[in-house]
Amino acid sequence: MAATLAVPQSATTGHRFDFDVIVVGAGIMGSCAAHAAASRGARVLLLERFDLLHHRGSSHGESRIIRDAYPEARYLLMVRLARRLWAEAEAESGYRVLTPVPQLSIGPRGDAELLAAVKNDGAEEVDLARMWGGAFRVPGGWLTAVSEHGGVLNATKAVAMFQALAVKKGAVVRDNTEVVSIEKGPEGGVVVKTSGGEKFHGAKCVVTVGAWASKLLRSVAGAELPIQPLHTLTLYWRIKPGCERNLTAEAGFPTFSSYGDPPVYGTPSLELPGLIKVSCDGGPPCDPDKRDWTAGDKEVTERVAKWIEESMPHVEGARGPVIRQSCICSMTPDADFVIDFLGGEFGQDVVVGAGFSGHGFKMGPAVGSILAEMAIDGKANTAAESGVELGCFRINRFDGNPMGNAKNYQ
Ligand SMILES: Cc1cc2nc3c(=O)[nH]c(=O)nc-3n(C[C@H](O)[C@H](O)[C@H](O)COP(=O)(O)OP(=O)(O)OC[C@H]3O[C@@H](n4cnc5c(N)ncnc54)[C@H](O)[C@@H]3O)c2cc1C
């Protein structure tokens, strides 16, 4: 069946392709890539398998942490680039998606990862008992450090913002359109086929399909990406009466990360008054097409409840969470992203952004800019100018080395 889309007109005639860049997957990464490519004047098609802003992937919900506190300097530089791009998108759209708050990092004093994150963040050690009305209680001897480099991103609204900006710049966005194959085009470029029998010819293709990356790339190119989807919970808890104000973003309550066991994180009370989000990294492996939706939830909830009871005296841990939302984290073995050309017969015609390992949202606009520039220019100049090194995100780092990048926080 022939494509029925209105193909955007361009000043030049005689295009061999329907689109300059076809982006597959409209989560935060694909939406940012579509916006970045359209901003460069490319004719962009963004294809999404489900409804736009659906809840079956990784980019939905009302909050994600943005923080500079990263043990690896490469992510710090990417966060800084992303912050500039978040601000530009907010200014251009008139949306507000980022609420700046402090960032609190806590954990055992000898934890090398924590020490490196605190150093990179420029965070200062604080006496936690004196802060936020005594809202935290941690074991004696723990390192507790605060910086001004935290923040909360309104996730679904942010995805919508980048989709709206992409459309404003001429991108065509189609939802309920599942891509089933990507093939080499007869005249170069790629042919993207959908389950509905449509075919789109693109000069380049960007694949940002989140938890579906391993499946799609195996069927498209026989590529084996070691990306494991995990069923991960987001939990909201009731704040004890009288303490609500202290724990708000407005009152300067921080985003926080604990490097102890369990690896708990949280955001200030913001999107749901009287409630606070406190959750735990990780979860059981899942198949994004056969979700159980509840596997492991009881254990995770009990761990977080226990942590709250011990560590956050102003939150009702024992009564259990008020709201529970499911999400998927797409983990690589080393928790580093995959940002690379697919290679093989596709060479530089297909660019992959995947495996964001539960910490990619904050860097969405930077990743989008990198993917778009790799597709259009063959290299990511904006990232390079910002000092962002992409070598550690290559697909081939797993060849003969299943764990990928070695971690050294010293
Ligand atoms: C509970 C939880 C908390 C998190 N907290 C943070 C945080 O605090 N800070 C942070 O920075 N990050 C955080 N993250 C990570 C962040 O949310 C993810 O890294 C990010 O959302 C990944 O985006 P994505 O675009 O790669 O994937 P997705 O959002 O899943 O987008 C992929 C899209 O591709 C579509 N798709 C799949 N297959 C096809 C196909 N064949 N054809 C067309 N479309 C297809 C899917 O439907 C989906 O919409 C968290 C993640 C979770 C789950």
The ligand as a MOL file (V3000), in Angstrom:
LIG
                    3D

  0  0  0     0  0            999 V3000
M  V30 BEGIN CTAB
M  V30 COUNTS 53 58 0 0 0
M  V30 BEGIN ATOM
M  V30 1 C 10.3080 4.3910 37.1300 0
M  V30 2 C 11.3250 5.1300 36.3130 0
M  V30 3 C 11.9460 6.2420 36.8630 0
M  V30 4 C 12.8870 6.9450 36.1270 0
M  V30 5 N 13.4550 8.0600 36.6990 0
M  V30 6 C 14.3170 8.7930 35.9750 0
M  V30 7 C 14.8200 9.9970 36.5220 0
M  V30 8 O 14.4880 10.3720 37.6560 0
M  V30 9 N 15.6720 10.7370 35.7550 0
M  V30 10 C 16.0410 10.3490 34.5070 0
M  V30 11 O 16.8230 11.0560 33.8720 0
M  V30 12 N 15.5580 9.2100 33.9420 0
M  V30 13 C 14.7040 8.4350 34.6490 0
M  V30 14 N 14.1720 7.2930 34.1040 0
M  V30 15 C 14.6270 6.8550 32.7890 0
M  V30 16 C 13.9150 7.5560 31.6460 0
M  V30 17 O 12.5550 7.7110 31.9200 0
M  V30 18 C 14.1750 6.7380 30.3850 0
M  V30 19 O 15.5790 6.6100 30.1990 0
M  V30 20 C 13.5790 7.3810 29.1380 0
M  V30 21 O 12.2230 7.6920 29.3340 0
M  V30 22 C 13.7410 6.4450 27.9390 0
M  V30 23 O 13.0860 7.0240 26.8220 0
M  V30 24 P 13.0010 6.2900 25.4190 0
M  V30 25 O 12.5030 7.3220 24.4770 0
M  V30 26 O 14.2940 5.6030 25.1440 0
M  V30 27 O 11.9420 5.0970 25.6260 0
M  V30 28 P 10.3420 5.1230 25.5790 0
M  V30 29 O 9.8160 6.2540 26.3390 0
M  V30 30 O 9.8670 3.7830 25.9970 0
M  V30 31 O 10.0190 5.3800 24.0660 0
M  V30 32 C 10.1210 4.3650 23.0790 0
M  V30 33 C 8.9180 4.4680 22.2010 0
M  V30 34 O 9.0930 3.6400 21.0690 0
M  V30 35 C 7.8160 3.1180 20.7410 0
M  V30 36 N 8.0060 1.9350 19.9040 0
M  V30 37 C 8.4680 0.7300 20.2840 0
M  V30 38 N 8.5160 -0.1140 19.2430 0
M  V30 39 C 8.0530 0.5810 18.1740 0
M  V30 40 C 7.8400 0.2230 16.8200 0
M  V30 41 N 8.1460 -0.9950 16.3500 0
M  V30 42 N 7.3230 1.1650 15.9810 0
M  V30 43 C 7.0250 2.3990 16.4350 0
M  V30 44 N 7.2110 2.7870 17.7380 0
M  V30 45 C 7.7260 1.8750 18.5890 0
M  V30 46 C 7.2210 2.8000 22.1030 0
M  V30 47 O 5.8260 2.6230 22.0350 0
M  V30 48 C 7.6430 3.9990 22.8940 0
M  V30 49 O 6.6860 5.0410 22.8680 0
M  V30 50 C 13.2340 6.5540 34.8160 0
M  V30 51 C 12.6020 5.4310 34.2540 0
M  V30 52 C 11.6550 4.7370 34.9830 0
M  V30 53 C 10.9780 3.5520 34.3640 0
M  V30 END ATOM
M  V30 BEGIN BOND
M  V30 1 1 1 2
M  V30 2 1 2 3
M  V30 3 2 2 52
M  V30 4 2 3 4
M  V30 5 1 4 5
M  V30 6 1 4 50
M  V30 7 2 5 6
M  V30 8 1 6 7
M  V30 9 1 6 13
M  V30 10 2 7 8
M  V30 11 1 7 9
M  V30 12 1 9 10
M  V30 13 2 10 11
M  V30 14 1 10 12
M  V30 15 2 12 13
M  V30 16 1 13 14
M  V30 17 1 14 15
M  V30 18 1 14 50
M  V30 19 1 15 16
M  V30 20 1 16 17
M  V30 21 1 16 18
M  V30 22 1 18 19
M  V30 23 1 18 20
M  V30 24 1 20 21
M  V30 25 1 20 22
M  V30 26 1 22 23
M  V30 27 1 23 24
M  V30 28 2 24 25
M  V30 29 1 24 26
M  V30 30 1 24 27
M  V30 31 1 27 28
M  V30 32 2 28 29
M  V30 33 1 28 30
M  V30 34 1 28 31
M  V30 35 1 31 32
M  V30 36 1 32 33
M  V30 37 1 33 34
M  V30 38 1 33 48
M  V30 39 1 34 35
M  V30 40 1 35 36
M  V30 41 1 35 46
M  V30 42 1 36 37
M  V30 43 1 36 45
M  V30 44 2 37 38
M  V30 45 1 38 39
M  V30 46 1 39 40
M  V30 47 2 39 45
M  V30 48 1 40 41
M  V30 49 2 40 42
M  V30 50 1 42 43
M  V30 51 2 43 44
M  V30 52 1 44 45
M  V30 53 1 46 47
M  V30 54 1 46 48
M  V30 55 1 48 49
M  V30 56 2 50 51
M  V30 57 1 51 52
M  V30 58 1 52 53
M  V30 END BOND
M  V30 END CTAB
M  END
